Amino acid sequence: MGANVPEPLSQVQFFNVIGGGPRGAAKGESHQVEDPRTEAALWDSPIASAQDLDDAVEAGHRAFRTWGKSTLAERAGVLNAVAKVLYDNDELLTSILMKETGKSRIMAHMEVQRAAFHYEYVSKEQLADEIQYEDDDLQIIGTHEPYGVIGAISPWNFPLILSSVKVASALATGNCVIIKPSPFTPYAILKFCELAQAVLPTGAGGGIFQALNGGADVGERMTRHPGIAHISFTGTIAVGQKIMASCAGTLKKVILELAGNDAAIVTDDVDVDAVAPKVALGCLLHAGQMCVASKRLYVHAARYDAFLAAFRAHLEKAYVATYEDADAPSVFGPLSNRPNFDRCRGFVEDCRKNGYEVITVGEDNSDGKKKGLWMAPTIIVNPPEDSLVVREEQFGPVVPIMKYEDEADVIARANLDNAGLGASIWCRDAERARKLARQLETGTVFINQPPQPHHAGYFAGQKLSGVGGELGKQGLLSYCQTKSLHIGKK
């Protein structure tokens, strides 16, 4: 274990969870993650072997024989028990999340609570049989059946929340699930899965909910494994394309929630002082490391200068580095890993090289003078549409703010192929806002609110931003197959 891990977490150990129990690394193969706030080494994290995956799939199939036949009421009871595990272990899981993601205590606590709530919500939104059609001669009943063993691959930015969406949805529909966390943030998920075993039905063979840690090679084996019927993945477009190709060999069903170079449009009728702080939250929550964060701002020319001034002033007050003070009540933090830190710095370097106006708000640590992967909020003033910072998703605290005058023009500029996940509109005129929203080629549009997916709203990407979707009752349909029973009456 890393020598720099402080008490009281220094004695915590982490395991893969297979067949209902913890399993260490095969041949001692493990890796460590660094705390992005301090760059201190964290815990050993076991790397799953090919045999571990085979064993997990086999355990999942054994468990499915029982769990796949469970009633909705039985599943609801288990989901609520799993939620209680999160609530009961809030302090431990919050502390682990803070270390592996760099989040403040308030942000990590919110993540644990939100993950728990999702299990509770899904327990009430399960899919019962439904009559699809009926007349004097025929009744058609739709029944929703589980796939079997689902492989879930989750990202590093909100590891507990985004894994819980997948796990809760799989369990609610009668599937067994193997979760693979990002190798950048393996700890909270592994520990949560281990703790959850205590409330899962023992008669199912211990394979209902399992966890395997590892990198891209473990994920690839999951996508090719003939015993896994379905893959749910959240991550980048490039990896999503590889997963889809890999799953084609066994015709796995897939959910791909991919990147979104999301646009936000600020119209000419807004109250700039009221709107700028809300737009800033949509850009810089968790330092912009959010799938639906606003990555490109389009502000009407009539409001551009006033908005830029108000936006900058708010960043100077609310989005400053807290370094080692993780207890500070801040929604802004460091970049969560070195590759993303270097990538975001690359965007700013490219802007400077091309002569764009760059505004750094506050103390910047991208030169590494202090410990931690901190990058100050950075505004790029009106860069051209073909610039790297506009064309590609930054996934960090780098915000290009562009001018527009014509609505048709800004809609065309917003609708990039890699921008199909979400978008935001800030406009006083509700009818005008809805009209603009319907022209945006995205799965979700947030109107007069910072972008944040809601548990009851179906969440899916269009174009390069995804295949299938999650959340809400419709999202549960992505985790099961509907069988139609045609019943003759005569």
WOGICOR-V176669 format. One record per backbone hydrogen bond with DSSP energy under -1.0 kcal/mol. NH is the residue of the N-H (numbers start at 1). CO is the residue of the C=O. If there is no record, write none. Layout:
nh=NH co=CO
nh=NH co=CO
//
This chain:
nh=2 co=42
nh=5 co=2
nh=12 co=9
nh=16 co=23
nh=17 co=211
nh=18 co=21
nh=21 co=18
nh=23 co=16
nh=28 co=25
nh=29 co=26
nh=31 co=45
nh=35 co=40
nh=39 co=35
nh=42 co=33
nh=45 co=31
nh=47 co=29
nh=48 co=213
nh=53 co=49
nh=54 co=50
nh=55 co=51
nh=56 co=52
nh=57 co=53
nh=58 co=54
nh=59 co=55
nh=60 co=56
nh=61 co=57
nh=62 co=58
nh=63 co=59
nh=64 co=60
nh=65 co=61
nh=66 co=63
nh=67 co=63
nh=68 co=64
nh=69 co=66
nh=70 co=67
nh=75 co=71
nh=76 co=72
nh=77 co=73
nh=78 co=74
nh=79 co=75
nh=80 co=76
nh=81 co=77
nh=82 co=78
nh=83 co=79
nh=84 co=80
nh=85 co=81
nh=86 co=82
nh=87 co=83
nh=88 co=84
nh=89 co=85
nh=90 co=87
nh=93 co=89
nh=94 co=90
nh=95 co=91
nh=96 co=92
nh=97 co=93
nh=98 co=94
nh=99 co=95
nh=100 co=96
nh=101 co=97
nh=102 co=98
nh=105 co=326
nh=108 co=104
nh=109 co=105
nh=110 co=106
nh=111 co=107
nh=112 co=108
nh=113 co=109
nh=114 co=110
nh=115 co=111
nh=116 co=112
nh=117 co=113
nh=118 co=114
nh=119 co=115
nh=120 co=116
nh=121 co=117
nh=122 co=118
nh=123 co=119
nh=124 co=121
nh=130 co=142
nh=132 co=140
nh=133 co=140
nh=135 co=138
nh=139 co=487
nh=140 co=133
nh=141 co=485
nh=142 co=130
nh=143 co=483
nh=145 co=481
nh=150 co=176
nh=151 co=230
nh=152 co=178
nh=153 co=232
nh=154 co=180
nh=162 co=158
nh=163 co=159
nh=164 co=160
nh=165 co=161
nh=167 co=163
nh=168 co=164
nh=169 co=165
nh=170 co=166
nh=171 co=167
nh=172 co=168
nh=173 co=169
nh=174 co=171
nh=175 co=170
nh=176 co=148
nh=177 co=208
nh=178 co=150
nh=179 co=210
nh=180 co=152
nh=185 co=182
nh=190 co=186
nh=191 co=187
nh=192 co=188
nh=193 co=189
nh=194 co=190
nh=195 co=191
nh=196 co=192
nh=198 co=195
nh=199 co=196
nh=205 co=202
nh=210 co=177
nh=211 co=17
nh=212 co=179
nh=219 co=215
nh=220 co=216
nh=221 co=217
nh=222 co=218
nh=223 co=219
nh=224 co=220
nh=225 co=221
nh=228 co=225
nh=229 co=149
nh=231 co=253
nh=232 co=151
nh=233 co=255
nh=234 co=153
nh=235 co=257
nh=240 co=236
nh=241 co=237
nh=242 co=238
nh=243 co=239
nh=244 co=240
nh=245 co=241
nh=246 co=242
nh=247 co=243
nh=248 co=244
nh=250 co=247
nh=252 co=247
nh=253 co=229
nh=255 co=231
nh=256 co=467
nh=257 co=233
nh=258 co=465
nh=261 co=418
nh=262 co=260
nh=264 co=296
nh=265 co=424
nh=266 co=298
nh=267 co=426
nh=275 co=271
nh=276 co=272
nh=279 co=275
nh=280 co=276
nh=281 co=277
nh=282 co=278
nh=283 co=279
nh=284 co=280
nh=285 co=281
nh=286 co=331
nh=287 co=284
nh=288 co=285
nh=289 co=286
nh=290 co=288
nh=293 co=290
nh=294 co=282
nh=295 co=262
nh=296 co=262
nh=297 co=400
nh=298 co=264
nh=299 co=402
nh=300 co=266
nh=301 co=404
nh=303 co=300
nh=307 co=303
nh=308 co=304
nh=309 co=305
nh=310 co=306
nh=311 co=307
nh=312 co=308
nh=313 co=309
nh=314 co=310
nh=315 co=311
nh=316 co=312
nh=318 co=314
nh=319 co=315
nh=325 co=322
nh=326 co=324
nh=328 co=325
nh=330 co=328
nh=335 co=373
nh=341 co=337
nh=342 co=338
nh=343 co=339
nh=344 co=340
nh=345 co=341
nh=346 co=342
nh=347 co=343
nh=348 co=344
nh=349 co=345
nh=350 co=346
nh=351 co=347
nh=352 co=348
nh=353 co=349
nh=354 co=350
nh=355 co=352
nh=356 co=351
nh=359 co=379
nh=361 co=377
nh=368 co=365
nh=373 co=36
nh=374 co=372
nh=378 co=397
nh=379 co=359
nh=380 co=399
nh=381 co=357
nh=382 co=401
nh=387 co=384
nh=391 co=387
nh=392 co=388
nh=398 co=396
nh=399 co=378
nh=401 co=380
nh=402 co=297
nh=404 co=299
nh=410 co=406
nh=411 co=407
nh=412 co=408
nh=413 co=409
nh=414 co=410
nh=415 co=411
nh=416 co=414
nh=419 co=416
nh=423 co=444
nh=424 co=263
nh=425 co=446
nh=426 co=265
nh=433 co=429
nh=434 co=430
nh=435 co=431
nh=436 co=432
nh=437 co=433
nh=438 co=434
nh=439 co=436
nh=440 co=437
nh=442 co=440
nh=443 co=420
nh=444 co=421
nh=446 co=423
nh=448 co=425
nh=457 co=454
nh=459 co=470
nh=462 co=420
nh=464 co=417
nh=465 co=462
nh=467 co=256
nh=470 co=459
nh=472 co=455
nh=475 co=471
nh=476 co=472
nh=478 co=475
nh=479 co=476
nh=480 co=477
nh=481 co=145
nh=483 co=143
nh=485 co=141
nh=487 co=139
nh=489 co=137
//
